[in-house]
Amino acid sequence: MVNIYCDYKVGHNNDINKPTLLMQDPTIKSICCGYSHSMILKENGELFVFGHNPYGQLGLGHNNDIKKPTLLMQDPTIKSISHGYYHSMILKENGELFVFGDNSYSQLGLGHNNNISKPTLLMQDPTIKSICCGYSHSMILKENGELFVFGGNSYGQLGFGHNNNIDKPTLLMTNKSIDFHQIQQTSIIWNHNNHTFYPKEFKERIYTFTLYLKRNQVNTKLKIPKFVLFEIIKYI
């Protein structure tokens, strides 16, 4: 039996400070959250969306917020889903990759900056292995290890050595050892017990940030758990 817990109850905008049951359904296949919108995918291909929708990131063809899980589509060939800050991606088994939502930084890869409020085909390639969305950029990984990136690049997050945005999927590297699933699972299971499994550079950044807090908060008794520091460190 699959339980889904959400940060707010169904049908309203009240904050909830503890896990609260949203639904119970043994056919739930996967879930995905953006900054303020969410998706639920069932085994039969029913894809439900809900949350904030100013950029059409729910894919429903409008910009109205949705407070309850609402059916976007039903397609048993949906392979995976991914959310960015305000954009979304859907990958099907046949390699069809659909994108929608905010496109201010060309994170939809369509060659322009117009927002898209309905799932729109970006490409069809049966060798697509996995997809991943960041704050304002996106990645596509193929079976042969080709990694394509596009979108916002103000901090060099696309890895090209410059800060120019990229408006279409562009090859960054070819490396068969890349595995988005491992990366995503790592961030999902971060907690106070398993922080020691993180790469050295993450731990060094957390340690440095902890020292900074101590130097600037010597008169307080504030204690921040390492897993919270990790979430903070991703944005500094």
Residue pairs with C-beta under 8 A, 6 or more apart in sequence:
1 24
1 26
2 24
2 25
2 26
2 27
2 28
3 21
3 23
3 24
4 21
4 22
4 23
4 24
4 25
4 28
4 31
4 40
5 19
5 20
5 21
5 22
6 16
6 20
6 22
6 38
7 15
7 16
7 20
8 14
8 15
8 16
8 20
9 16
9 20
9 22
10 22
10 67
10 68
10 69
11 67
11 68
12 67
13 67
22 69
23 40
23 69
25 42
27 42
27 43
27 44
28 40
28 41
28 42
28 43
29 41
29 42
29 43
30 41
30 80
30 81
31 38
31 39
31 40
31 41
32 38
32 39
32 41
32 81
32 82
32 83
33 39
33 83
34 51
34 57
34 83
34 84
34 85
34 86
34 87
34 88
34 133
35 52
35 83
35 85
35 86
36 51
36 52
37 49
37 50
37 51
37 52
37 53
37 57
37 58
37 83
37 86
37 88
38 49
38 50
38 51
38 83
39 47
39 48
39 49
39 72
39 81
39 83
39 88
40 47
40 48
40 49
40 69
41 47
41 48
41 78
41 81
42 48
43 76
44 74
44 76
45 73
45 74
45 75
45 76
45 77
45 78
46 71
46 73
46 74
47 71
47 72
47 73
47 74
47 75
47 78
47 81
47 90
48 69
48 70
48 71
48 72
49 58
49 59
49 60
49 66
49 69
49 70
49 72
50 58
50 66
50 67
50 68
50 69
50 70
51 58
51 65
51 66
52 65
53 60
53 62
53 63
53 64
53 65
53 66
54 63
54 86
55 63
55 86
55 87
55 101
55 102
55 103
55 115
55 117
56 62
56 63
56 100
56 101
56 102
56 115
56 116
56 117
56 118
57 83
57 86
57 87
57 88
57 100
57 101
57 102
58 66
58 70
58 72
58 88
58 101
59 72
59 73
59 88
59 100
59 101
59 117
59 118
59 119
60 66
60 70
60 72
60 117
60 118
61 117
61 118
62 117
63 117
72 119
73 119
75 92
77 92
77 93
77 94
78 90
78 91
78 92
78 93
79 91
79 92
79 93
80 90
80 91
80 130
80 131
81 88
81 89
81 90
81 91
82 88
82 89
82 91
82 131
82 132
82 133
82 138
83 89
83 133
84 101
84 102
84 107
84 133
84 134
84 135
84 136
84 137
84 138
85 102
85 134
85 135
85 136
86 101
86 102
87 99
87 100
87 101
87 102
87 103
87 107
87 108
87 133
87 136
87 138
88 99
88 100
88 101
88 133
89 97
89 98
89 99
89 131
89 133
89 138
90 97
90 98
90 99
90 119
91 97
91 98
91 128
91 130
91 131
92 98
94 124
94 126
95 123
95 124
95 125
95 126
95 127
95 128
96 121
96 123
96 124
97 121
97 122
97 123
97 124
97 125
97 128
97 131
97 140
98 119
98 120
98 121
98 122
99 108
99 109
99 110
99 116
99 119
99 120
99 122
99 138
100 108
100 116
100 117
100 118
100 119
100 120
101 108
101 115
101 116
101 117
102 115
102 136
103 110
103 112
103 113
103 114
103 115
103 116
104 113
104 115
104 136
104 152
105 113
105 136
105 137
105 151
105 152
105 153
105 165
106 112
106 113
106 150
106 151
106 152
106 165
106 166
106 167
106 168
107 133
107 134
107 136
107 137
107 138
107 150
107 151
107 152
108 116
108 120
108 122
108 138
108 151
109 122
109 138
109 150
109 151
109 167
109 168
109 169
110 116
110 120
110 122
110 167
110 168
111 167
111 168
112 167
113 167
122 169
123 140
123 169
125 142
127 142
127 143
127 144
128 140
128 141
128 142
128 143
129 141
129 142
129 143
129 180
130 141
130 179
130 180
130 181
131 138
131 139
131 140
131 141
131 180
132 138
132 139
132 141
132 180
132 183
132 184
133 139
134 151
134 157
135 152
136 151
136 152
137 149
137 150
137 151
137 152
137 153
137 157
137 158
138 149
138 150
138 151
139 147
139 148
139 149
139 180
140 147
140 148
140 149
140 169
141 147
141 148
141 178
141 180
142 148
144 174
144 176
145 173
145 174
145 175
145 176
145 177
145 178
146 171
146 173
146 174
147 171
147 172
147 173
147 174
147 175
147 178
148 169
148 170
148 171
148 172
149 158
149 159
149 160
149 166
149 169
149 170
149 172
150 158
150 166
150 167
150 168
150 169
150 170
151 158
151 165
151 166
152 165
153 160
153 162
153 163
153 164
153 165
153 166
154 163
154 165
155 163
156 162
156 163
158 166
158 170
158 172
159 172
159 173
160 166
160 170
160 172
186 197
186 198
190 198
190 227
190 230
190 231
191 227
192 225
192 226
192 227
195 203
195 206
195 226
195 227
195 230
196 203
198 230
202 230
202 233
205 233
206 226
206 229
206 230
206 233
209 229
209 232
209 233
209 236
210 224
210 229
213 222
213 224
224 232
